[in-house]
Amino acid sequence: MRKDEVTMELPGVAKRRGRPATGKAATGASRMAAYRARLAAAGLETMTLDLDQEVACALRAYVDRKKSDAEDLTLGQAVERILRDRLLRKR
């Protein structure tokens, strides 16, 4: 890479790389709180699950089968559909 020997630097101004900071950046915690508030306003809730590998593979296979049937499901939608079918059906 050649050194630029033509362009002059402005006196007293340090050249910095990247986008200039505005001082209004949100913390990770505040971004996550805003995300959860948007979910709550939409009537949704975040839930973290720990699944056995066998169950996780079966769930992914279920989603892949639905995608081949021209039904585009996410993992979350698949879990919701299965739970809704098993827990909320009329007895």
Phi, psi and omega in degrees: 000132181278148175275135179285112181256004184258318184284133179265147176275145176286136181290133176082004180244119178277132180273123181242148179272154172088183181285137181291143180287141178260342183084005182248018183293137179274150177282164177301321180295320181288326176295319180292321178297320178294321178298314179295325177294320177295320177297315180298321179295331179272001179082023181245163180220145177272137178218136178254131182239145171251117183248149171296147182301322180296317179293318179297319178295320178294321178295316177297321178296321177299315180295318179296321177297319180293325178294324179288340176271018180064027176243112187270097180253145169267169178299318180297319178294323179294316178298316179298318180297315181295315180295319179298318180295319185276324187263329188253008180286155180284139182254000000 
